[in-house]
Amino acid sequence: MTTSKPNDVLGHPRGLIYLFFAELWERFSFYGMRALLVLYMTKQLLFTDDMAFGVYAAYMSLVYVTPMIGGILADKILGFRKAILLGGVLMAFGHFFLTFEHPIFFYGSLGLIIVGNGFFKPNISSFVGDLYKQGDARRDSGFTIFYLGINLGAAIAPIACAWFAETYGWHYGFVLAGIGMAVGLIVFNKGLKSNVFGTKGLVPNTEIYNKKVLTLNRGKLITVASFLSVPVFALIIKFHEFEHYLVWVISLFLIGYISYILSTVTSKEKKRLIVAIYFTVLYTLFSAIFEQAGSSLTLFADRNVNLVGMDAAGTNSINAGFIILFAIPFSLLWTFLSKRKINPNSAVKFGLGLVFLGLGFVVFALSAHSIDEFARTSMLYLVMGYLVLTIGELFLSPIGLSKMTELSPLKYVAFIMGVWFSANFYGHFFAGKIAKLTTIKEGETNVFTKGVFGDIVEFITGITPDIAMQSSENFQQLYSYLSVYASFGVISIIVGILAILISPLIKKAMSGIH
């Protein structure tokens, strides 16, 4: 069912354009800073690889756990509009404060971005879903277009911010990221003033919102509490080696709250919600492997790839660049296949997403066949690997965003969107563990150079541990990267194939949702 209206733009609700550009600039700020962060820590702050990976993983994981809290507060009190504005302001402060080189500002800035993202990220995605009625065939296409906005920002930012950082200094790169966030806020506010959203995204219950606690109404109290929570997150990042305790706390909270929701919904909603959880688990694995992009893959590109036309920070734009090229064709493809009733169901798409992700990392590992005397590989493998895993991302990530809004019980939609983003919390936590496997210690090789995985690595790369240990330190570092990428690539392919095999059972549990 499609419900186009006369004032739609390109066949989609007019509000999608404003959310598209708001998200584009917000992602510009986020990915611009992300591209610089590990390099800034290792080159400017002189952190060790282990320390940089730990801080990066803690920061990126927390960025995706706060959306659960932001989703609940938007569902119950704030509404999408106020939550998005609050989140944007917090994130803008965070980017600008990174310009001050002091530990308090460094960790405090990361804390501000974490809290701000919790309000911004789940609610702007839920707002997109709110533009479409249940069963609207344009939904997947609309989310793919929205996903294009995410990746336009993500493609431009690493190159632009890296150029500013390289030309004028690290802090100018962070300033540019902050400007991007400010522009995103301006665009969203213009959409509000133009009334393109109608009555959508407003405070759900003004009586609850205005109820006073400690002389402040609940809306203002949330704003104050948000700023007060920043030091807590800053300390968690600084002492990131204890983050596993937070993982247990978040897991217990999720199990408890989801169990409560399951006890209050109908049998049909219960089945759909279980499918949403299943998709989130698959996305967690996807994220853990995929998110090497901002950490170990950036250092791999810096140390072991013959880069042409860009620096290591700029390689973060390759994936987003391919998204830009393929997002619209994929959007049209899903619509085309739907009209002919041959569009693969979401469970199959998730499996294919994992298969292509794995193949992309196998391509990274195959770069071993182009090693030169300086232990550097051809950039062609880096680009081709990103191309393949980008195809996997388009099969999985925008489809997941779309399905969460359909599979969720209506009154819990923002929270379940937060649960979806919790996959990135867990994913980044485990991505940090994976990245640390790529660090080298004299005379040692990682766990994936032995046994069955050792045989797989040798088959893909043609390199044995003995060859690596008798070579230069640069070669050993390269072997460490490639052995991890080959192993996790194969793991992803196997899980993807299993997901495709059980897809009929998942489709049945979705109760009519494609």
C-alpha positions in Angstrom: 0.0 0.0 0.0 1.3 3.5 -1.0 -0.2 6.7 0.3 1.3 9.5 -1.7 0.0 13.0 -1.3 0.0 16.0 -3.6 2.7 17.9 -1.6 5.1 14.9 -1.5 8.6 15.4 -2.8 10.0 12.6 -5.1 7.1 10.5 -4.0 7.9 10.8 -0.3 6.6 13.0 2.5 8.1 16.5 2.4 9.4 16.1 6.0 11.8 13.4 4.8 13.9 16.1 2.9 14.4 18.1 6.1 15.3 15.0 8.2 17.6 13.9 5.4 19.6 17.1 5.5 19.6 17.4 9.3 21.0 13.9 9.6 23.5 14.6 6.8 25.1 17.5 8.7 24.9 15.7 12.0 26.7 12.7 10.5 29.2 15.1 8.9 30.1 16.2 12.4 30.1 12.7 13.9 32.2 11.0 11.1 34.5 14.0 10.7 35.5 13.7 14.3 35.6 9.9 14.2 38.0 9.9 11.3 40.5 12.0 13.3 40.1 10.5 16.7 42.4 7.4 16.7 45.0 9.2 14.6 44.8 12.2 17.0 45.3 10.0 20.0 48.2 8.0 18.6 50.0 10.9 16.8 49.2 14.0 18.9 48.4 12.7 22.4 50.9 9.9 21.9 48.6 7.1 23.2 49.7 3.5 22.6 47.6 1.5 20.1 46.0 -0.4 23.0 45.1 2.8 24.8 43.7 4.5 21.7 41.7 1.4 20.7 40.3 1.2 24.3 39.2 4.9 24.4 37.8 4.7 20.9 35.8 1.5 21.6 34.5 2.9 24.9 33.5 6.2 23.3 31.9 4.5 20.2 30.0 1.9 22.3 28.6 4.5 24.7 27.5 6.6 21.8 25.1 3.8 20.9 23.9 2.9 24.4 22.5 6.3 25.3 19.9 6.1 22.4 18.0 3.6 24.5 17.6 6.2 27.3 16.9 8.9 24.8 14.3 6.8 23.1 12.4 6.1 26.4 12.5 9.8 27.4 11.2 10.8 23.9 8.5 8.2 24.0 7.3 9.2 27.5 8.1 12.9 27.9 10.0 14.9 25.3 8.6 13.8 21.9 10.9 13.5 18.9 11.3 17.3 18.2 12.6 18.4 21.6 14.8 15.3 21.9 16.5 16.0 18.6 17.1 19.7 19.4 18.5 18.9 22.8 20.8 16.2 21.4 22.0 18.5 18.7 23.0 21.2 21.1 24.9 18.8 23.3 26.8 17.4 20.4 27.7 20.8 19.0 29.2 21.7 22.4 31.2 18.5 22.4 32.8 19.0 19.0 33.8 22.6 19.8 35.3 21.7 23.2 37.6 19.2 21.5 39.5 22.2 20.2 41.0 22.6 23.7 43.9 20.2 24.3 43.4 19.3 27.9 42.3 15.9 29.4 39.2 17.5 31.0 38.1 18.9 27.7 39.1 15.8 25.7 37.1 13.3 27.9 34.4 15.9 28.6 33.8 16.5 24.9 33.4 12.8 24.2 30.9 12.7 27.1 28.9 15.6 25.6 28.7 13.8 22.2 27.7 10.6 23.9 24.8 12.1 25.8 23.7 14.3 22.8 23.7 11.3 20.4 21.4 9.5 22.8 18.7 12.1 22.2 19.4 12.8 18.5 20.1 9.4 16.8 17.2 7.2 17.7 14.6 9.9 17.5 15.4 11.3 14.1 15.3 7.7 12.8 12.0 7.1 14.5 10.7 10.4 13.1 11.4 9.1 9.6 9.3 6.0 10.3 6.5 8.2 11.7 6.2 9.9 8.3 4.8 6.6 6.8 1.6 4.7 7.7 1.8 1.0 8.6 2.1 -1.0 5.4 3.3 1.9 3.2 5.4 0.3 0.5 7.6 3.4 0.3 9.0 2.8 3.8 12.1 0.7 2.8 12.8 3.1 0.0 12.4 6.2 2.3 14.8 4.7 4.8 17.3 4.0 2.1 17.1 7.6 0.9 17.6 8.7 4.6 20.6 6.4 4.8 22.0 8.2 1.7 21.9 11.4 3.8 23.8 9.7 6.6 26.5 8.6 4.2 26.8 11.9 2.2 27.8 13.4 5.5 30.0 10.5 6.3 31.8 10.7 2.9 32.5 14.4 2.9 33.5 14.8 6.5 36.7 12.6 6.8 38.2 14.2 3.7 37.2 17.8 4.7 38.1 17.5 8.4 41.3 15.6 7.6 42.4 18.4 5.2 41.7 21.1 7.8 43.5 19.0 10.5 46.5 18.4 8.2 46.7 22.0 6.9 45.9 24.1 10.0 46.1 21.7 12.9 44.0 19.0 14.6 41.7 21.4 16.4 40.6 23.1 13.2 39.4 19.7 12.0 37.3 19.4 15.1 35.9 22.9 14.7 34.7 22.0 11.2 32.9 19.0 12.7 31.2 21.3 15.2 30.1 23.7 12.4 28.5 20.7 10.7 26.4 19.9 13.7 25.3 23.5 14.0 24.2 23.5 10.4 22.2 20.3 11.0 20.3 22.0 13.9 19.5 25.0 11.7 18.1 22.7 9.0 15.9 20.8 11.4 14.7 24.0 13.1 13.8 25.4 9.6 11.7 22.3 9.0 9.8 22.8 12.3 9.1 26.5 11.5 7.9 25.5 8.0 5.5 23.0 9.6 6.5 20.2 7.3 5.9 17.6 10.0 2.3 18.6 10.8 1.4 17.3 14.3 4.1 14.6 14.3 6.9 14.5 16.9 5.3 16.7 19.5 5.4 16.2 23.2 3.3 13.1 23.7 1.6 14.3 26.9 1.9 18.0 27.9 0.6 17.3 31.4 3.4 14.8 32.1 5.9 17.1 30.4 4.9 20.1 32.6 4.7 18.2 35.9 7.2 19.8 38.3 9.9 17.9 40.1 12.3 19.8 42.3 10.8 23.1 41.1 11.5 22.3 37.4 9.1 20.8 34.9 10.2 17.4 33.7 11.4 18.7 30.3 13.8 21.2 31.9 14.8 18.6 34.5 15.9 16.2 31.7 18.0 19.0 30.1 19.8 19.7 33.5 20.3 16.0 34.1 21.7 15.5 30.7 24.5 18.0 31.3 25.1 16.6 34.8 25.6 13.1 33.4 28.4 14.2 31.1 31.2 13.7 33.7 30.0 10.2 34.4 30.4 9.2 30.8 33.8 11.0 30.6 35.1 9.0 33.5 33.8 5.7 32.0 35.9 6.5 28.8 39.0 7.5 30.8 38.8 4.3 32.8 37.6 2.2 29.9 39.3 -1.0 31.1 36.3 -1.3 33.5 33.7 -0.9 30.7 32.7 -4.6 30.8 30.9 -3.9 34.1 28.7 -1.4 32.2 28.1 -4.0 29.5 26.6 -6.3 32.3 24.5 -3.4 33.7 23.1 -2.5 30.2 22.4 -6.2 29.4 20.4 -6.7 32.6 18.5 -3.4 32.0 17.7 -4.5 28.4 16.6 -8.0 29.5 14.4 -6.6 32.2 12.7 -3.8 30.2 12.2 -6.0 27.1 10.8 -8.8 29.3 8.3 -6.2 30.7 7.3 -5.1 27.2 6.8 -8.7 26.1 4.5 -9.2 29.1 2.3 -6.3 28.1 1.8 -6.8 24.3 -0.3 -9.2 22.2 0.9 -12.5 20.9 1.4 -11.1 17.4 3.4 -8.2 18.7 5.4 -10.5 20.9 6.6 -12.6 17.9 7.5 -9.5 16.0 9.4 -8.1 18.9 11.4 -11.3 19.2 12.3 -11.0 15.5 13.5 -7.4 16.2 15.8 -8.8 18.9 17.1 -11.5 16.5 17.9 -8.8 13.9 19.6 -6.7 16.6 21.8 -9.7 17.5 22.8 -10.2 13.9 23.5 -6.5 13.6 25.7 -6.7 16.7 28.0 -9.2 14.9 27.9 -7.1 11.8 28.9 -4.0 13.7 31.7 -5.7 15.7 33.4 -6.6 12.4 32.4 -3.6 10.3 33.5 -1.0 12.8 37.2 -1.9 12.4 36.8 1.0 9.9 37.4 3.7 12.4 40.1 1.9 14.4 42.3 -0.9 13.1 41.5 -0.3 9.4 42.5 3.3 9.8 45.9 2.4 11.3 46.2 -0.5 8.7 45.7 2.1 5.9 48.2 4.5 7.6 51.0 1.9 8.1 50.5 -0.8 5.6 48.7 0.5 2.5 50.2 2.5 -0.4 47.6 5.3 -0.3 47.0 7.3 -3.4 45.1 10.6 -3.4 44.1 10.6 0.3 45.6 10.1 3.8 44.6 7.4 6.3 41.8 9.6 7.9 40.3 10.1 4.4 40.0 6.4 3.8 37.0 6.6 6.2 35.1 8.2 3.4 35.4 5.3 1.0 32.6 3.2 2.4 30.3 6.3 2.6 31.2 7.2 -1.0 30.1 3.8 -2.2 26.9 4.2 -0.2 26.2 7.5 -2.1 26.7 5.7 -5.4 24.5 2.7 -4.6 21.9 3.9 -2.1 19.4 5.3 -4.7 19.9 2.2 -7.1 19.2 -0.1 -4.1 16.2 2.0 -3.1 14.8 1.7 -6.7 15.8 -2.0 -6.7 13.6 -2.8 -3.6 10.7 -0.9 -5.1 11.2 -2.6 -8.5 11.3 -6.1 -6.9 8.3 -5.4 -4.7 6.2 -4.5 -7.6 7.1 -7.9 -9.2 6.6 -9.7 -5.8 10.2 -11.0 -5.9 11.8 -8.8 -3.2 13.8 -11.0 -0.8 12.3 -10.8 2.7 14.2 -9.0 5.4 15.6 -12.2 7.1 17.3 -13.1 3.8 18.6 -9.6 3.3 20.2 -9.8 6.8 22.0 -13.0 5.9 23.2 -11.6 2.6 24.5 -8.5 4.4 26.7 -10.7 6.7 27.9 -12.7 3.7 29.0 -9.6 1.8 30.6 -8.1 4.9 32.7 -11.2 5.3 33.7 -11.2 1.7 34.8 -7.6 2.0 37.2 -8.5 4.9 38.5 -11.5 2.9 39.4 -9.1 0.1 41.3 -7.0 2.7 43.2 -10.2 3.6 43.9 -11.0 0.0 45.9 -7.8 -0.2 48.8 -10.0 1.1 49.4 -11.0 -2.5 50.4 -7.4 -3.3 53.0 -6.8 -0.5 56.0 -4.7 -1.5 59.5 -4.5 0.2 58.1 -1.9 2.7 55.3 -4.3 3.9 52.7 -2.1 2.2 49.9 -3.4 0.0 48.0 -2.1 -3.0 45.2 0.4 -2.3 43.1 -1.4 -4.8 42.4 -4.2 -2.3 41.4 -1.6 0.3 38.9 0.1 -2.1 37.5 -3.2 -3.4 37.1 -4.6 0.1 35.1 -1.5 1.1 33.0 -1.8 -2.1 32.0 -5.4 -1.2 31.3 -4.7 2.5 29.3 -1.6 1.5 27.0 -3.8 -0.6 26.5 -5.9 2.6 25.7 -2.8 4.6 23.0 -1.8 2.1 21.4 -5.2 2.5 21.3 -4.9 6.2 21.6 -1.5 7.9 18.9 0.6 6.2 16.6 -2.4 6.1 17.1 -2.9 9.8 16.2 0.7 10.5 13.0 0.3 8.5 12.0 -3.0 10.1 12.5 -1.8 13.7 9.8 0.8 13.2 7.4 -1.9 11.8 8.2 -4.7 14.2 8.0 -2.5 17.3 4.8 -2.1 19.4 3.6 1.5 18.5 4.1 3.0 22.0 7.6 1.6 22.4 8.9 2.4 18.9 11.6 5.0 20.0 12.9 2.6 22.7 13.1 -0.3 20.3 15.0 1.9 17.9 17.3 2.5 20.8 17.6 -1.3 21.3 18.6 -1.5 17.6 21.3 1.1 18.2 22.5 -0.9 21.2 23.8 -3.4 18.7 26.4 -0.7 18.0 27.1 -0.4 21.7 27.9 -4.1 21.9 29.4 -4.1 18.4 31.9 -1.3 19.3 32.7 -3.0 22.6 33.7 -6.2 20.8 35.2 -4.2 17.9 37.7 -2.8 20.4 38.6 -6.4 21.5 39.0 -7.4 17.8 41.1 -4.3 17.1 43.4 -5.1 20.1 44.0 -8.6 18.5 45.8 -6.7 15.7 48.4 -5.2 18.0 51.7 -6.9 18.0 54.1 -8.0 20.8 57.6 -9.0 20.1 57.9 -12.7 19.3 54.1 -13.4 19.5 51.3 -13.9 17.0 47.6 -13.6 17.6 45.2 -16.5 18.2 44.1 -16.6 14.6 47.5 -17.7 13.3 47.1 -21.2 14.8 44.9 -24.2 14.3 42.0 -24.2 11.9 42.0 -20.4 11.6 45.8 -20.5 11.0 45.1 -22.8 8.0 42.3 -20.5 6.8 44.7 -17.5 7.1 47.5 -19.3 5.2 45.0 -20.3 2.5 43.8 -16.8 1.9 47.0 -14.8 2.5 49.7 -17.3 1.6 51.6 -16.3 4.7 52.6 -18.6 7.6 53.5 -17.5 11.2 57.1 -18.6 10.6 57.4 -16.4 7.5 55.9 -13.4 9.5 58.2 -13.9 12.5 61.3 -14.0 10.4 60.4 -10.7 8.7 60.5 -7.0 9.6 58.3 -5.5 12.4 56.2 -3.7 9.7 55.6 -7.1 8.0 54.6 -8.7 11.3 52.1 -5.8 11.9 50.6 -6.3 8.4 50.3 -10.1 9.1 48.5 -9.4 12.3 46.0 -7.2 10.6 45.4 -9.6 7.7 45.1 -12.7 9.9 42.3 -11.1 12.0 40.5 -9.8 8.9 40.6 -13.1 7.1 39.3 -15.0 10.2 36.4 -12.7 11.0 35.5 -12.5 7.3 35.0 -16.2 7.2 33.1 -16.2 10.5 30.7 -13.5 9.1 30.2 -15.6 5.9 29.3 -18.7 7.9 26.8 -16.9 10.1 25.3 -15.2 7.1 24.6 -18.5 5.3 23.0 -19.9 8.5 20.8 -16.8 8.7 19.6 -17.4 5.1 18.9 -21.1 5.9 16.6 -20.2 8.8 14.9 -17.2 7.1 11.6 -19.1 6.5 11.1 -19.5 10.2 11.9 -15.8 10.8 9.6 -14.7 8.0 6.7 -16.6 9.6 7.3 -15.0 13.0 7.1 -11.5 11.4 3.4 -12.0 10.9 2.9 -10.4 7.5 5.7 -7.8 7.7 8.0 -8.3 4.7 
